[in-house]
Amino acid sequence: MSDSAAVAILLHAALAAATVVAYVLARPPRPARLAGYRGLIAVLGGWAYWVTRPMHDAAARLGLTPNAVTAYGLVLNVLAGLAASQGAWGWAGVLLVWGSIGDLLDGELARSTGQQSPAGAFLDSNLDRVSEIALFAGFAVAFPDRAGVGWAVAALSGSVMVSYARARGEGLGVACPTFGLERPHRVVLLMAALLAAAFLEPVRAVALVEGACALIAVGAGATALGRMVVIHQLLRRGDAGAAAPGTPPEGAA
């Protein structure tokens, strides 16, 4: 375990705990874009949007563009993958946290400043896939056994297929339903595994991260299959243009 990573994680945990208390006391309304989510992700999402609001306001005052924030998130997510490839699980987790903040802020900044555009949404979606590829590639490099490499590849494949099923369905005029292991769930699961792995012995840390990849492989694979079935049925019924229940917010693929 890296002592510096452990200290960084503990400082982040203390800051998060303090903001959670403030969030509970403030009880701000949950953003409408989280309406399609339930349970832990809905709660974490509401807290994340609230706690990052000062960063959003600072970015707006500085005149940063949504694309600049997207690029910031991409750089940190790629660095997270590089850290993971070296077995630096704790630093990979910290970088993933901050990279994900960029993923959250770019859409918010675009909406609040009137800079939403198809070009920006296209760029954001594609760079999200690059971030996932970098992270899972880092896992595959770091895992010492074939089973772990297989789970990393399977997790990446399932994640990409979840996003592809949504994009292909929407391209044919069918809004994608919200269910299963979507990107917010996958990111939170990986964050938890990486941050916890920093406090474990190397063998157990690898097992934990491999286990997270296995859960994502199974969950994302099932989600992709479910999307294929639902969207195929909607298309067969001629429901193109009809919104399936619970359309997810931007970036939720």
Secondary structure, 3 states (H helix, E strand, C coil): CCHHHHHHHHHHHHHHHHHHHHHHHHCCCCCHHHCCCCHHHHHHHHHHHHHCHHHHHHHHHHCCCHHHHHHHHHHHHHHHHHHHHCCCHHHHHHHHHHHHHHHHHHHHHHHHCCCCCHHHHHHHHHHHHHHHHHHHHHHHHHCCCHHHHHHHHHHHHHHHHHHHHHHHHHHCCCECCCCCCCHHHHHHHHHHHHHHHCCCCHHHHHHHHHHHHHHHHHHHHHHHHHHHHHHHHHHHCCCCCCECCCCCCCCCC
